């Protein structure tokens, strides 16, 4: 397994992008639509690039992680929800062992 320390992105870096993104759009609806469009297009691009052996798909996966975090913040997902979802994913993984 990879060393997770080298993949940790500072939360403040994502928050900075989030602030820039929110300032760019005049309404929360526009911001939401932008983030959803970006997520959808990145999903397609990841599949296409991986299918064609283009390692750039790894960059697109990182983009998805950032976009998902921005969407969660845009929609006001509380930290408690992340903790609950973490617990549920952990249970699912343990149940499939």
PALUM-436460 format. One record per residue (C-alpha): x, y, z; residue in three letters. Coordinates in steps of 0.5 Angstrom, whole numbers, plus 500, padded with zeros to 3 digits. Each point is the difference from the previous one (the first is absolute). Layout:
residues N
+-----+-----+-----+------+
:  px :  py :  pz : dopa :
+-----+-----+-----+------+
:   X :   Y :   Z :  Ala :
...
+-----+-----+-----+------+
END
This chain:
residues 97
+-----+-----+-----+------+
:  px :  py :  pz : dopa :
+-----+-----+-----+------+
: 500 : 500 : 500 :  Unk :
: 502 : 507 : 499 :  Unk :
: 503 : 505 : 505 :  Unk :
: 494 : 504 : 501 :  Unk :
: 504 : 506 : 503 :  Unk :
: 503 : 501 : 493 :  Unk :
: 492 : 501 : 497 :  Unk :
: 498 : 504 : 506 :  Unk :
: 497 : 507 : 497 :  Unk :
: 500 : 506 : 505 :  Unk :
: 493 : 501 : 502 :  Unk :
: 501 : 508 : 499 :  Unk :
: 502 : 499 : 493 :  Unk :
: 494 : 497 : 498 :  Unk :
: 496 : 505 : 505 :  Unk :
: 504 : 506 : 496 :  Unk :
: 497 : 497 : 493 :  Unk :
: 493 : 499 : 503 :  Unk :
: 500 : 508 : 502 :  Unk :
: 503 : 501 : 493 :  Unk :
: 495 : 496 : 497 :  Unk :
: 494 : 503 : 504 :  Unk :
: 502 : 507 : 498 :  Unk :
: 500 : 498 : 493 :  Unk :
: 493 : 499 : 500 :  Unk :
: 494 : 504 : 501 :  Unk :
: 495 : 495 : 503 :  Unk :
: 501 : 494 : 504 :  Unk :
: 496 : 496 : 495 :  Unk :
: 505 : 502 : 494 :  Unk :
: 506 : 498 : 505 :  Unk :
: 496 : 493 : 501 :  Unk :
: 499 : 499 : 492 :  Unk :
: 507 : 502 : 499 :  Unk :
: 503 : 495 : 505 :  Unk :
: 495 : 495 : 498 :  Unk :
: 502 : 501 : 492 :  Unk :
: 507 : 499 : 502 :  Unk :
: 499 : 494 : 504 :  Unk :
: 496 : 497 : 494 :  Unk :
: 505 : 502 : 495 :  Unk :
: 506 : 497 : 504 :  Unk :
: 497 : 493 : 501 :  Unk :
: 499 : 499 : 493 :  Unk :
: 507 : 503 : 498 :  Unk :
: 503 : 495 : 506 :  Unk :
: 497 : 494 : 497 :  Unk :
: 502 : 502 : 493 :  Unk :
: 507 : 501 : 501 :  Unk :
: 501 : 494 : 505 :  Unk :
: 497 : 496 : 494 :  Unk :
: 505 : 503 : 495 :  Unk :
: 506 : 499 : 505 :  Unk :
: 501 : 507 : 501 :  Unk :
: 503 : 501 : 507 :  Unk :
: 497 : 507 : 500 :  Unk :
: 494 : 497 : 503 :  Unk :
: 503 : 500 : 507 :  Unk :
: 500 : 508 : 500 :  Unk :
: 493 : 500 : 498 :  Unk :
: 498 : 495 : 506 :  Unk :
: 504 : 506 : 504 :  Unk :
: 495 : 505 : 497 :  Unk :
: 494 : 496 : 502 :  Unk :
: 502 : 499 : 507 :  Unk :
: 501 : 508 : 501 :  Unk :
: 494 : 501 : 496 :  Unk :
: 496 : 495 : 505 :  Unk :
: 503 : 504 : 506 :  Unk :
: 498 : 507 : 497 :  Unk :
: 493 : 497 : 498 :  Unk :
: 499 : 498 : 507 :  Unk :
: 502 : 507 : 503 :  Unk :
: 495 : 503 : 495 :  Unk :
: 494 : 496 : 502 :  Unk :
: 502 : 501 : 508 :  Unk :
: 502 : 493 : 501 :  Unk :
: 502 : 500 : 508 :  Unk :
: 506 : 496 : 502 :  Unk :
: 496 : 495 : 504 :  Unk :
: 497 : 498 : 494 :  Unk :
: 507 : 498 : 497 :  Unk :
: 501 : 497 : 507 :  Unk :
: 494 : 496 : 499 :  Unk :
: 502 : 498 : 493 :  Unk :
: 507 : 498 : 502 :  Unk :
: 497 : 495 : 505 :  Unk :
: 495 : 497 : 495 :  Unk :
: 505 : 499 : 495 :  Unk :
: 505 : 497 : 505 :  Unk :
: 494 : 495 : 502 :  Unk :
: 499 : 498 : 492 :  Unk :
: 507 : 499 : 499 :  Unk :
: 501 : 496 : 507 :  Unk :
: 494 : 496 : 498 :  Unk :
: 503 : 498 : 493 :  Unk :
: 506 : 497 : 503 :  Unk :
+-----+-----+-----+------+
END
